[in-house]
Structures are given as C-alpha cells and as structure tokens.
Amino acid sequence: MRRAATGLLLVALGVLAGCPKSVDPGDPLPGLTREQQRRFLEGRIEFRRTFAPETGLGPLFNADSCAECHEDPVAGGTGDEVEIHVAAFDPLSGSCDPLIERGGPVIQQQATPVLVAAMGIESEPVPAEATAVARRSTPDILGFGLLDAVPESTLLALADPEDRDGDGISGRPNRFFDGRIGRFGRKALVPTLREFNAGAFPIEQGITNPDVPDEETIGGLAIPPGVDPIPDPEISGEMLDRTDDFVRFSAAPAHEKLTRTAEVGREIFSRIGCERCHVPTLETGDHAVKALRHRTVRAYTDLLLHDMGPDLADICFGQASPSEFRTEPLMGLRLSQRFLHDGRAGTVEQAIELHAGEAAASVGRFRALSQADRAALLEFLGSL
C-alpha cells in the first residue's frame, strides 16, 4: 500500500522518468531513477520533521526542524533566521580557533525548558575568548548536490592565490582541519555535502546521529544529568541518509528566460569583471548517480575564498581569514530577500556596493555604469 501511494505521488508530481516537466524550486533533479525519486520525497518528509525535547531536540538549538530555517519559497529555500558564529583569531600567527570546546563556532540561541530550569540560561553564552562575533543569514541549499559533484581539480584550476595573472583576483580553496579541500559554508570549510548535512543536525537542532554521535558542551560545560535523556545517536542512519538524499537530489533553481535587456546585463556582468569570481558554469565529474554525472551547473561561483575587505570581515574559519569569504553561488538569487553572508543588504544593488577587497575594481566599474546599463545588469541578476 505504501509503495502504491508513493507511486501515485510521483505521478502527481510529474517526476517519473519520461514525464516532461519544467524545473521549479523544490523539484528533484531531472534524470533520477524511480528509487532516487522515492528517496527524495521521503527525505523531504524528514527535512520537514519537527523535533521536540522528548524526541531529541536540544538541549541547545537554533531550530526544531531543517525546514524551519530553509523554508522560502519551498523546503530547502532561504529563511529569515540569523545565526551567531564565533571564533578567536590571532593576527600575528594567523591561527584560528573555532572555540569548539567553548561552544563554538555556532552559538545556539534557544534552550529547552529543562535546560533553562537546570542552568538558568535561555541561550548558549558567547565565549569570552571570541575575538569576533559573526551573523549568518540562511541561504538556500537547492542544487547543492551538483556543487558537491564538482571535482576538486576544477577548484584548484580556478584558484590563483598568488594572483599570477595580475588581475587583482586571488581566489584560493579553504581546507578542512585534516587538509581536505572545503566548499560548503560561507567560509568554504566543509569538504562534502554529507558532512555538511550530518553536522547541521547537532549544530542547529541538538540532534545527534551516527556520523556525529556526541553532544556538544554548553558553553564549555558538561550537559547536566537528566537534561537530555534521549540516548545517542538520537536519529538513525537511515533517517540521516534520507535527509541527505533530499538535499543531494534537489534541483538547482532554473534561471528565468532572459529578456533582451537581461541579455545586455549578462554581457555587462562579464565586462565589469563579476564573473572572475562568480564563474558562470561549473562541470560535475564522474558520479555514482547518473543525474549528477557530467552536468553543467549554472552556479555563478568558483567555491573559492576571496578577500572582501575590512568592512565585511568577521570571524576566521579554518584557513579563511576574517575578511575572506567563499564566492556565494548566485543560482536561485531571485529567491532571496536579504543578501550577503549576514543579510545586511536589502537589495542586490546594496550587496554589490558593499563588495570590496578583490571586488573593488568591479564595484568601481559598476558605479561608473550608465543608469540604463546598471538597470540591465540588475535585471539579469534578478533572473538567476
């Protein structure tokens, strides 16, 4: 009965093989097998699952479900939540401490009633050792499976840490604590989508899983007895797998058809140098999933770190200095209401104006555009 119901649902959604359908936000990747489509749908249910303290939530958390943050306009989209991140940076040595033993790098802003009663706190305290406190807006994660499938060799080929071509752009990869190349997160620290998804459960919801089975401390202090009675791991590997499949199999938002004005805007985007960091397309490599294999991704990113200037600087993370950020993918840009890593920009134009550092020359060219050319560029960006 369950299998039959799933089949009917797939038919209703028009995602069975051979059923033509345009790709809308929240759709699965084109070309998935029926089994992968089923996993996508079941994973979306897990992504929307709401946790409570009696099912493992907390004792510290930021949200009670994945979809509470990633919700607009569909599950996996953007959100209006703003997180608090911390780190300690030594400018003399360049060393970066994510303050994990003191509750960092993500500060959970909510606490379960039992924890409030036991410790008298309603959120995790910011460590006194933090040299910076950062704000992080919620991005959409649609199409992240495609970004995960881009070979490391592509990122290394795009990198130019010494700016040998003299164009003022010197992107470089961040590296995880074990030396692997990162690509996920605003500082590009996390190497794989699986790690990104598995880590989000305990960091955002206080939910342990087989990949991350241990609870974090509470500002460096041990969790009081009886505050978190659910045995670890609090969710099964199968539930984690399904959630991971939903994110991995989510299609990238399709770009809107370009008007003639937007076509002009695309040319201007290239001419003023934006595409030196926001690389228009990336190619995925070999992959066990056919739908992710050798696909062109119109992501508008190089997944590398770039210096954005002192005004945007906040925390360090891994090898990323306070002023370095990963180039934000622009696919799905039109779905966002706030812009930049901390949501400080209310419009795309404001976000462009706040670029600095390696982007300073492009911003200068943007400011020199005629009113018509500036409007064309913004129309193009509004189609992404």
Secondary structure, 3 states (H helix, E strand, C coil): CHHHHHHHHHHHHCCCCCCCCCCCCCCECCCCCHHHHHHHHHHHHHHHCCCCHHHCCCCEECCCCHHHHCCECCCCCEEEEEEEEEEEECCCCCCEECCHHHCCCEECCEECHHHHHHHCCCCCCCCCCCCEEEEEEECCCCCHHHHHCCCHHHHHHHCCCCCCCCCCCCCECCECCCCCECCECCCCCECCHHHHHHHHHHHHHCCCCCCCCCCCCECCECCCCCCCCCCCCCCCHHHHHHHHHHHHCECCCCCCCCCHHHHHHHHHHHHCCHHHCCCCCEECCCCCCHHHCCCEECCCCCCCEEECCCCCCCCCECCECCCEEECCCCCCHHHCCCECCCCCECCHHHHHHHCCHHHHHHHHHHHCCCHHHHHHHHHHHCCC
